[in-house]
Amino acid sequence: FFSLGLAPVIVDDLIEIIVKLRKERGISILLVEQDVKVALDIADRGYVLEAGAVSI
């Protein structure tokens, strides 16, 4: 979980970097994140796993 234990300002900076990389380079990024707000700020689409199965 990339944001776990990081200061909010650091998480915001990392989100900006990830979004910039996606836009400028046109690359896909696989991100595992427990904080739904952080994940939705970054993702074009996402999946939620519950008990090992996709639930959404």
PQR file of N, CA, C, O and H, with PARSE charges and radii, in Angstrom:
ATOM      1  N   PHE A   1       0.861  -1.174   0.000 -0.4000 1.5000
ATOM      2  CA  PHE A   1       0.000   0.000   0.000 -0.0000 2.0000
ATOM      3  C   PHE A   1       0.894   1.219   0.000  0.5500 1.7000
ATOM      4  O   PHE A   1       1.578   1.492   0.986 -0.5500 1.4000
ATOM      5  N   PHE A   2       0.895   1.952  -1.096 -0.4000 1.5000
ATOM      6  CA  PHE A   2       1.913   2.973  -1.237 -0.0000 2.0000
ATOM      7  C   PHE A   2       1.716   4.172  -0.313  0.5500 1.7000
ATOM      8  O   PHE A   2       2.701   4.842  -0.001 -0.5500 1.4000
ATOM      9  H   PHE A   2       0.339   1.731  -1.897  0.4000 1.0000
ATOM     10  N   SER A   3       0.517   4.476   0.136 -0.4000 1.5000
ATOM     11  CA  SER A   3       0.320   5.671   0.962 -0.0000 2.0000
ATOM     12  C   SER A   3       0.340   5.390   2.459  0.5500 1.7000
ATOM     13  O   SER A   3       0.311   6.321   3.264 -0.5500 1.4000
ATOM     14  H   SER A   3      -0.283   3.932  -0.117  0.4000 1.0000
ATOM     15  N   LEU A   4       0.390   4.121   2.838 -0.4000 1.5000
ATOM     16  CA  LEU A   4       0.330   3.742   4.244 -0.0000 2.0000
ATOM     17  C   LEU A   4       1.499   4.335   5.023  0.5500 1.7000
ATOM     18  O   LEU A   4       2.660   4.063   4.718 -0.5500 1.4000
ATOM     19  H   LEU A   4       0.413   3.365   2.184  0.4000 1.0000
ATOM     20  N   GLY A   5       1.186   5.144   6.025 -0.4000 1.5000
ATOM     21  CA  GLY A   5       2.203   5.711   6.893 -0.0000 2.0000
ATOM     22  C   GLY A   5       2.887   6.958   6.365  0.5500 1.7000
ATOM     23  O   GLY A   5       3.769   7.503   7.030 -0.5500 1.4000
ATOM     24  H   GLY A   5       0.242   5.365   6.273  0.4000 1.0000
ATOM     25  N   LEU A   6       2.501   7.419   5.190 -0.4000 1.5000
ATOM     26  CA  LEU A   6       3.123   8.620   4.632 -0.0000 2.0000
ATOM     27  C   LEU A   6       2.324   9.863   5.006  0.5500 1.7000
ATOM     28  O   LEU A   6       1.107   9.807   5.180 -0.5500 1.4000
ATOM     29  H   LEU A   6       1.785   6.976   4.650  0.4000 1.0000
ATOM     30  N   ALA A   7       3.024  10.975   5.124 -0.4000 1.5000
ATOM     31  CA  ALA A   7       2.367  12.250   5.396 -0.0000 2.0000
ATOM     32  C   ALA A   7       1.464  12.606   4.214  0.5500 1.7000
ATOM     33  O   ALA A   7       1.815  12.330   3.067 -0.5500 1.4000
ATOM     34  H   ALA A   7       4.013  11.020   4.983  0.4000 1.0000
ATOM     35  N   PRO A   8       0.312  13.212   4.480 -0.5600 1.5000
ATOM     36  CA  PRO A   8      -0.616  13.567   3.399  0.2800 2.0000
ATOM     37  C   PRO A   8       0.026  14.387   2.280  0.5500 1.7000
ATOM     38  O   PRO A   8      -0.306  14.193   1.110 -0.5500 1.4000
ATOM     39  N   VAL A   9       0.924  15.287   2.614 -0.4000 1.5000
ATOM     40  CA  VAL A   9       1.564  16.105   1.576 -0.0000 2.0000
ATOM     41  C   VAL A   9       2.428  15.237   0.660  0.5500 1.7000
ATOM     42  O   VAL A   9       2.521  15.511  -0.537 -0.5500 1.4000
ATOM     43  H   VAL A   9       1.194  15.445   3.564  0.4000 1.0000
ATOM     44  N   ILE A  10       3.050  14.208   1.197 -0.4000 1.5000
ATOM     45  CA  ILE A  10       3.848  13.286   0.386 -0.0000 2.0000
ATOM     46  C   ILE A  10       2.935  12.469  -0.526  0.5500 1.7000
ATOM     47  O   ILE A  10       3.252  12.262  -1.698 -0.5500 1.4000
ATOM     48  H   ILE A  10       2.974  13.985   2.169  0.4000 1.0000
ATOM     49  N   VAL A  11       1.812  12.010   0.001 -0.4000 1.5000
ATOM     50  CA  VAL A  11       0.844  11.253  -0.804 -0.0000 2.0000
ATOM     51  C   VAL A  11       0.353  12.117  -1.958  0.5500 1.7000
ATOM     52  O   VAL A  11       0.266  11.641  -3.090 -0.5500 1.4000
ATOM     53  H   VAL A  11       1.554  12.178   0.953  0.4000 1.0000
ATOM     54  N   ASP A  12       0.031  13.375  -1.689 -0.4000 1.5000
ATOM     55  CA  ASP A  12      -0.420  14.287  -2.748 -0.0000 2.0000
ATOM     56  C   ASP A  12       0.645  14.443  -3.826  0.5500 1.7000
ATOM     57  O   ASP A  12       0.330  14.436  -5.016 -0.5500 1.4000
ATOM     58  H   ASP A  12       0.101  13.761  -0.770  0.4000 1.0000
ATOM     59  N   ASP A  13       1.904  14.585  -3.418 -0.4000 1.5000
ATOM     60  CA  ASP A  13       3.006  14.708  -4.378 -0.0000 2.0000
ATOM     61  C   ASP A  13       3.134  13.446  -5.229  0.5500 1.7000
ATOM     62  O   ASP A  13       3.329  13.531  -6.442 -0.5500 1.4000
ATOM     63  H   ASP A  13       2.160  14.591  -2.451  0.4000 1.0000
ATOM     64  N   LEU A  14       3.025  12.280  -4.599 -0.4000 1.5000
ATOM     65  CA  LEU A  14       3.116  11.022  -5.338 -0.0000 2.0000
ATOM     66  C   LEU A  14       1.963  10.865  -6.326  0.5500 1.7000
ATOM     67  O   LEU A  14       2.162  10.377  -7.438 -0.5500 1.4000
ATOM     68  H   LEU A  14       2.866  12.211  -3.614  0.4000 1.0000
ATOM     69  N   ILE A  15       0.764  11.275  -5.927 -0.4000 1.5000
ATOM     70  CA  ILE A  15      -0.387  11.219  -6.836 -0.0000 2.0000
ATOM     71  C   ILE A  15      -0.115  12.081  -8.062  0.5500 1.7000
ATOM     72  O   ILE A  15      -0.363  11.651  -9.189 -0.5500 1.4000
ATOM     73  H   ILE A  15       0.602  11.671  -5.023  0.4000 1.0000
ATOM     74  N   GLU A  16       0.386  13.284  -7.855 -0.4000 1.5000
ATOM     75  CA  GLU A  16       0.703  14.174  -8.981 -0.0000 2.0000
ATOM     76  C   GLU A  16       1.713  13.537  -9.922  0.5500 1.7000
ATOM     77  O   GLU A  16       1.557  13.605 -11.141 -0.5500 1.4000
ATOM     78  H   GLU A  16       0.587  13.633  -6.940  0.4000 1.0000
ATOM     79  N   ILE A  17       2.745  12.919  -9.364 -0.4000 1.5000
ATOM     80  CA  ILE A  17       3.781  12.283 -10.181 -0.0000 2.0000
ATOM     81  C   ILE A  17       3.198  11.126 -10.988  0.5500 1.7000
ATOM     82  O   ILE A  17       3.485  10.995 -12.178 -0.5500 1.4000
ATOM     83  H   ILE A  17       2.871  12.864  -8.374  0.4000 1.0000
ATOM     84  N   ILE A  18       2.389  10.296 -10.356 -0.4000 1.5000
ATOM     85  CA  ILE A  18       1.794   9.142 -11.045 -0.0000 2.0000
ATOM     86  C   ILE A  18       0.872   9.599 -12.167  0.5500 1.7000
ATOM     87  O   ILE A  18       0.935   9.067 -13.275 -0.5500 1.4000
ATOM     88  H   ILE A  18       2.156  10.403  -9.389  0.4000 1.0000
ATOM     89  N   VAL A  19       0.019  10.577 -11.893 -0.4000 1.5000
ATOM     90  CA  VAL A  19      -0.905  11.088 -12.914 -0.0000 2.0000
ATOM     91  C   VAL A  19      -0.120  11.705 -14.071  0.5500 1.7000
ATOM     92  O   VAL A  19      -0.472  11.501 -15.233 -0.5500 1.4000
ATOM     93  H   VAL A  19      -0.033  11.009 -10.993  0.4000 1.0000
ATOM     94  N   LYS A  20       0.927  12.449 -13.769 -0.4000 1.5000
ATOM     95  CA  LYS A  20       1.761  13.073 -14.805 -0.0000 2.0000
ATOM     96  C   LYS A  20       2.429  12.011 -15.676  0.5500 1.7000
ATOM     97  O   LYS A  20       2.448  12.139 -16.900 -0.5500 1.4000
ATOM     98  H   LYS A  20       1.213  12.615 -12.825  0.4000 1.0000
ATOM     99  N   LEU A  21       2.973  10.973 -15.061 -0.4000 1.5000
ATOM    100  CA  LEU A  21       3.598   9.889 -15.825 -0.0000 2.0000
ATOM    101  C   LEU A  21       2.596   9.228 -16.757  0.5500 1.7000
ATOM    102  O   LEU A  21       2.902   8.965 -17.920 -0.5500 1.4000
ATOM    103  H   LEU A  21       2.958  10.868 -14.067  0.4000 1.0000
ATOM    104  N   ARG A  22       1.401   8.959 -16.249 -0.4000 1.5000
ATOM    105  CA  ARG A  22       0.368   8.323 -17.077 -0.0000 2.0000
ATOM    106  C   ARG A  22       0.030   9.174 -18.285  0.5500 1.7000
ATOM    107  O   ARG A  22      -0.074   8.666 -19.401 -0.5500 1.4000
ATOM    108  H   ARG A  22       1.152   9.173 -15.304  0.4000 1.0000
ATOM    109  N   LYS A  23      -0.142  10.468 -18.064 -0.4000 1.5000
ATOM    110  CA  LYS A  23      -0.547  11.359 -19.155 -0.0000 2.0000
ATOM    111  C   LYS A  23       0.577  11.578 -20.159  0.5500 1.7000
ATOM    112  O   LYS A  23       0.352  11.498 -21.366 -0.5500 1.4000
ATOM    113  H   LYS A  23      -0.058  10.882 -17.158  0.4000 1.0000
ATOM    114  N   GLU A  24       1.786  11.854 -19.670 -0.4000 1.5000
ATOM    115  CA  GLU A  24       2.897  12.192 -20.556 -0.0000 2.0000
ATOM    116  C   GLU A  24       3.446  10.986 -21.302  0.5500 1.7000
ATOM    117  O   GLU A  24       3.832  11.101 -22.466 -0.5500 1.4000
ATOM    118  H   GLU A  24       1.968  11.919 -18.689  0.4000 1.0000
ATOM    119  N   ARG A  25       3.486   9.845 -20.653 -0.4000 1.5000
ATOM    120  CA  ARG A  25       4.104   8.662 -21.253 -0.0000 2.0000
ATOM    121  C   ARG A  25       3.080   7.669 -21.788  0.5500 1.7000
ATOM    122  O   ARG A  25       3.433   6.748 -22.525 -0.5500 1.4000
ATOM    123  H   ARG A  25       3.173   9.752 -19.708  0.4000 1.0000
ATOM    124  N   GLY A  26       1.823   7.852 -21.424 -0.4000 1.5000
ATOM    125  CA  GLY A  26       0.784   6.936 -21.885 -0.0000 2.0000
ATOM    126  C   GLY A  26       0.964   5.517 -21.369  0.5500 1.7000
ATOM    127  O   GLY A  26       0.680   4.545 -22.070 -0.5500 1.4000
ATOM    128  H   GLY A  26       1.536   8.600 -20.825  0.4000 1.0000
ATOM    129  N   ILE A  27       1.435   5.414 -20.146 -0.4000 1.5000
ATOM    130  CA  ILE A  27       1.701   4.092 -19.585 -0.0000 2.0000
ATOM    131  C   ILE A  27       0.595   3.667 -18.627  0.5500 1.7000
ATOM    132  O   ILE A  27      -0.146   4.491 -18.092 -0.5500 1.4000
ATOM    133  H   ILE A  27       1.665   6.204 -19.577  0.4000 1.0000
ATOM    134  N   SER A  28       0.510   2.378 -18.431 -0.4000 1.5000
ATOM    135  CA  SER A  28      -0.411   1.823 -17.439 -0.0000 2.0000
ATOM    136  C   SER A  28       0.351   1.589 -16.145  0.5500 1.7000
ATOM    137  O   SER A  28       1.539   1.266 -16.159 -0.5500 1.4000
ATOM    138  H   SER A  28       1.112   1.708 -18.866  0.4000 1.0000
ATOM    139  N   ILE A  29      -0.337   1.755 -15.040 -0.4000 1.5000
ATOM    140  CA  ILE A  29       0.276   1.559 -13.728 -0.0000 2.0000
ATOM    141  C   ILE A  29      -0.645   0.673 -12.906  0.5500 1.7000
ATOM    142  O   ILE A  29      -1.842   0.935 -12.789 -0.5500 1.4000
ATOM    143  H   ILE A  29      -1.302   2.018 -15.028  0.4000 1.0000
ATOM    144  N   LEU A  30      -0.073  -0.373 -12.344 -0.4000 1.5000
ATOM    145  CA  LEU A  30      -0.819  -1.230 -11.428 -0.0000 2.0000
ATOM    146  C   LEU A  30      -0.555  -0.717 -10.024  0.5500 1.7000
ATOM    147  O   LEU A  30       0.590  -0.668  -9.575 -0.5500 1.4000
ATOM    148  H   LEU A  30       0.900  -0.586 -12.439  0.4000 1.0000
ATOM    149  N   LEU A  31      -1.615  -0.337  -9.338 -0.4000 1.5000
ATOM    150  CA  LEU A  31      -1.494   0.252  -8.010 -0.0000 2.0000
ATOM    151  C   LEU A  31      -2.344  -0.538  -7.028  0.5500 1.7000
ATOM    152  O   LEU A  31      -3.518  -0.807  -7.284 -0.5500 1.4000
ATOM    153  H   LEU A  31      -2.546  -0.377  -9.703  0.4000 1.0000
ATOM    154  N   VAL A  32      -1.755  -0.901  -5.926 -0.4000 1.5000
ATOM    155  CA  VAL A  32      -2.489  -1.560  -4.850 -0.0000 2.0000
ATOM    156  C   VAL A  32      -2.601  -0.551  -3.725  0.5500 1.7000
ATOM    157  O   VAL A  32      -1.591  -0.125  -3.165 -0.5500 1.4000
ATOM    158  H   VAL A  32      -0.801  -0.683  -5.719  0.4000 1.0000
ATOM    159  N   GLU A  33      -3.819  -0.167  -3.392 -0.4000 1.5000
ATOM    160  CA  GLU A  33      -4.031   0.899  -2.406 -0.0000 2.0000
ATOM    161  C   GLU A  33      -5.250   0.583  -1.560  0.5500 1.7000
ATOM    162  O   GLU A  33      -6.306   0.225  -2.083 -0.5500 1.4000
ATOM    163  H   GLU A  33      -4.639  -0.513  -3.847  0.4000 1.0000
ATOM    164  N   GLN A  34      -5.102   0.715  -0.280 -0.4000 1.5000
ATOM    165  CA  GLN A  34      -6.197   0.444   0.648 -0.0000 2.0000
ATOM    166  C   GLN A  34      -7.105   1.659   0.835  0.5500 1.7000
ATOM    167  O   GLN A  34      -8.282   1.506   1.160 -0.5500 1.4000
ATOM    168  H   GLN A  34      -4.244   1.006   0.145  0.4000 1.0000
ATOM    169  N   ASP A  35      -6.576   2.849   0.635 -0.4000 1.5000
ATOM    170  CA  ASP A  35      -7.338   4.092   0.793 -0.0000 2.0000
ATOM    171  C   ASP A  35      -8.104   4.364  -0.505  0.5500 1.7000
ATOM    172  O   ASP A  35      -7.506   4.734  -1.516 -0.5500 1.4000
ATOM    173  H   ASP A  35      -5.620   2.973   0.371  0.4000 1.0000
ATOM    174  N   VAL A  36      -9.411   4.182  -0.474 -0.4000 1.5000
ATOM    175  CA  VAL A  36     -10.238   4.315  -1.678 -0.0000 2.0000
ATOM    176  C   VAL A  36     -10.138   5.708  -2.278  0.5500 1.7000
ATOM    177  O   VAL A  36     -10.086   5.837  -3.502 -0.5500 1.4000
ATOM    178  H   VAL A  36      -9.897   3.882   0.347  0.4000 1.0000
ATOM    179  N   LYS A  37     -10.109   6.750  -1.465 -0.4000 1.5000
ATOM    180  CA  LYS A  37     -10.006   8.110  -1.989 -0.0000 2.0000
ATOM    181  C   LYS A  37      -8.727   8.291  -2.795  0.5500 1.7000
ATOM    182  O   LYS A  37      -8.758   8.857  -3.888 -0.5500 1.4000
ATOM    183  H   LYS A  37     -10.151   6.645  -0.471  0.4000 1.0000
ATOM    184  N   VAL A  38      -7.621   7.823  -2.275 -0.4000 1.5000
ATOM    185  CA  VAL A  38      -6.348   7.920  -2.991 -0.0000 2.0000
ATOM    186  C   VAL A  38      -6.437   7.150  -4.308  0.5500 1.7000
ATOM    187  O   VAL A  38      -6.030   7.657  -5.353 -0.5500 1.4000
ATOM    188  H   VAL A  38      -7.595   7.363  -1.387  0.4000 1.0000
ATOM    189  N   ALA A  39      -6.963   5.942  -4.259 -0.4000 1.5000
ATOM    190  CA  ALA A  39      -7.072   5.120  -5.466 -0.0000 2.0000
ATOM    191  C   ALA A  39      -7.935   5.799  -6.524  0.5500 1.7000
ATOM    192  O   ALA A  39      -7.577   5.801  -7.702 -0.5500 1.4000
ATOM    193  H   ALA A  39      -7.294   5.530  -3.410  0.4000 1.0000
ATOM    194  N   LEU A  40      -9.055   6.370  -6.125 -0.4000 1.5000
ATOM    195  CA  LEU A  40      -9.950   7.024  -7.082 -0.0000 2.0000
ATOM    196  C   LEU A  40      -9.363   8.310  -7.644  0.5500 1.7000
ATOM    197  O   LEU A  40      -9.692   8.696  -8.765 -0.5500 1.4000
ATOM    198  H   LEU A  40      -9.346   6.368  -5.168  0.4000 1.0000
ATOM    199  N   ASP A  41      -8.502   8.980  -6.888 -0.4000 1.5000
ATOM    200  CA  ASP A  41      -7.827  10.177  -7.393 -0.0000 2.0000
ATOM    201  C   ASP A  41      -6.891   9.834  -8.549  0.5500 1.7000
ATOM    202  O   ASP A  41      -6.636  10.675  -9.411 -0.5500 1.4000
ATOM    203  H   ASP A  41      -8.235   8.667  -5.977  0.4000 1.0000
ATOM    204  N   ILE A  42      -6.384   8.618  -8.572 -0.4000 1.5000
ATOM    205  CA  ILE A  42      -5.387   8.214  -9.554 -0.0000 2.0000
ATOM    206  C   ILE A  42      -5.993   7.421 -10.710  0.5500 1.7000
ATOM    207  O   ILE A  42      -5.611   7.622 -11.863 -0.5500 1.4000
ATOM    208  H   ILE A  42      -6.591   7.935  -7.871  0.4000 1.0000
ATOM    209  N   ALA A  43      -6.918   6.537 -10.418 -0.4000 1.5000
ATOM    210  CA  ALA A  43      -7.344   5.506 -11.370 -0.0000 2.0000
ATOM    211  C   ALA A  43      -8.343   5.984 -12.410  0.5500 1.7000
ATOM    212  O   ALA A  43      -9.189   6.836 -12.140 -0.5500 1.4000
ATOM    213  H   ALA A  43      -7.228   6.374  -9.482  0.4000 1.0000
ATOM    214  N   ASP A  44      -8.227   5.412 -13.613 -0.4000 1.5000
ATOM    215  CA  ASP A  44      -9.269   5.535 -14.628 -0.0000 2.0000
ATOM    216  C   ASP A  44     -10.349   4.497 -14.362  0.5500 1.7000
ATOM    217  O   ASP A  44     -11.529   4.713 -14.638 -0.5500 1.4000
ATOM    218  H   ASP A  44      -7.540   4.720 -13.832  0.4000 1.0000
ATOM    219  N   ARG A  45      -9.917   3.374 -13.824 -0.4000 1.5000
ATOM    220  CA  ARG A  45     -10.828   2.297 -13.463 -0.0000 2.0000
ATOM    221  C   ARG A  45     -10.186   1.503 -12.334  0.5500 1.7000
ATOM    222  O   ARG A  45      -8.978   1.583 -12.106 -0.5500 1.4000
ATOM    223  H   ARG A  45      -8.959   3.199 -13.601  0.4000 1.0000
ATOM    224  N   GLY A  46     -11.005   0.745 -11.638 -0.4000 1.5000
ATOM    225  CA  GLY A  46     -10.463  -0.013 -10.527 -0.0000 2.0000
ATOM    226  C   GLY A  46     -11.322  -1.212 -10.201  0.5500 1.7000
ATOM    227  O   GLY A  46     -12.454  -1.346 -10.667 -0.5500 1.4000
ATOM    228  H   GLY A  46     -11.986   0.680 -11.823  0.4000 1.0000
ATOM    229  N   TYR A  47     -10.760  -2.065  -9.399 -0.4000 1.5000
ATOM    230  CA  TYR A  47     -11.447  -3.268  -8.945 -0.0000 2.0000
ATOM    231  C   TYR A  47     -11.299  -3.358  -7.438  0.5500 1.7000
ATOM    232  O   TYR A  47     -10.266  -2.988  -6.881 -0.5500 1.4000
ATOM    233  H   TYR A  47      -9.841  -1.957  -9.021  0.4000 1.0000
ATOM    234  N   VAL A  48     -12.314  -3.840  -6.798 -0.4000 1.5000
ATOM    235  CA  VAL A  48     -12.272  -4.043  -5.355 -0.0000 2.0000
ATOM    236  C   VAL A  48     -12.257  -5.543  -5.107  0.5500 1.7000
ATOM    237  O   VAL A  48     -13.115  -6.277  -5.597 -0.5500 1.4000
ATOM    238  H   VAL A  48     -13.154  -4.141  -7.251  0.4000 1.0000
ATOM    239  N   LEU A  49     -11.274  -5.982  -4.342 -0.4000 1.5000
ATOM    240  CA  LEU A  49     -11.196  -7.396  -3.974 -0.0000 2.0000
ATOM    241  C   LEU A  49     -11.734  -7.571  -2.570  0.5500 1.7000
ATOM    242  O   LEU A  49     -11.391  -6.817  -1.659 -0.5500 1.4000
ATOM    243  H   LEU A  49     -10.577  -5.386  -3.944  0.4000 1.0000
ATOM    244  N   GLU A  50     -12.572  -8.564  -2.408 -0.4000 1.5000
ATOM    245  CA  GLU A  50     -13.129  -8.883  -1.098 -0.0000 2.0000
ATOM    246  C   GLU A  50     -13.044 -10.390  -0.916  0.5500 1.7000
ATOM    247  O   GLU A  50     -13.634 -11.152  -1.682 -0.5500 1.4000
ATOM    248  H   GLU A  50     -12.851  -9.175  -3.148  0.4000 1.0000
ATOM    249  N   ALA A  51     -12.318 -10.804   0.086 -0.4000 1.5000
ATOM    250  CA  ALA A  51     -12.100 -12.233   0.359 -0.0000 2.0000
ATOM    251  C   ALA A  51     -11.536 -12.948  -0.861  0.5500 1.7000
ATOM    252  O   ALA A  51     -11.884 -14.097  -1.136 -0.5500 1.4000
ATOM    253  H   ALA A  51     -11.839 -10.184   0.708  0.4000 1.0000
ATOM    254  N   GLY A  52     -10.656 -12.257  -1.595 -0.4000 1.5000
ATOM    255  CA  GLY A  52      -9.982 -12.865  -2.738 -0.0000 2.0000
ATOM    256  C   GLY A  52     -10.751 -12.863  -4.039  0.5500 1.7000
ATOM    257  O   GLY A  52     -10.282 -13.417  -5.033 -0.5500 1.4000
ATOM    258  H   GLY A  52     -10.373 -11.325  -1.372  0.4000 1.0000
ATOM    259  N   ALA A  53     -11.936 -12.246  -4.055 -0.4000 1.5000
ATOM    260  CA  ALA A  53     -12.743 -12.200  -5.275 -0.0000 2.0000
ATOM    261  C   ALA A  53     -13.098 -10.754  -5.606  0.5500 1.7000
ATOM    262  O   ALA A  53     -13.243  -9.918  -4.714 -0.5500 1.4000
ATOM    263  H   ALA A  53     -12.317 -11.796  -3.247  0.4000 1.0000
ATOM    264  N   VAL A  54     -13.235 -10.474  -6.897 -0.4000 1.5000
ATOM    265  CA  VAL A  54     -13.632  -9.134  -7.326 -0.0000 2.0000
ATOM    266  C   VAL A  54     -15.072  -8.908  -6.900  0.5500 1.7000
ATOM    267  O   VAL A  54     -15.958  -9.698  -7.226 -0.5500 1.4000
ATOM    268  H   VAL A  54     -13.118 -11.153  -7.621  0.4000 1.0000
ATOM    269  N   SER A  55     -15.302  -7.806  -6.155 -0.4000 1.5000
ATOM    270  CA  SER A  55     -16.658  -7.552  -5.656 -0.0000 2.0000
ATOM    271  C   SER A  55     -17.323  -6.372  -6.345  0.5500 1.7000
ATOM    272  O   SER A  55     -18.538  -6.207  -6.245 -0.5500 1.4000
ATOM    273  H   SER A  55     -14.582  -7.165  -5.889  0.4000 1.0000
ATOM    274  N   ILE A  56     -16.554  -5.555  -7.038 -0.4000 1.5000
ATOM    275  CA  ILE A  56     -17.147  -4.428  -7.780 -0.0000 2.0000
ATOM    276  C   ILE A  56     -16.512  -4.383  -9.154  0.5500 1.7000
ATOM    277  O   ILE A  56     -16.849  -3.518  -9.962 -0.5500 1.4000
ATOM    278  H   ILE A  56     -15.567  -5.689  -7.119  0.4000 1.0000
TER
END
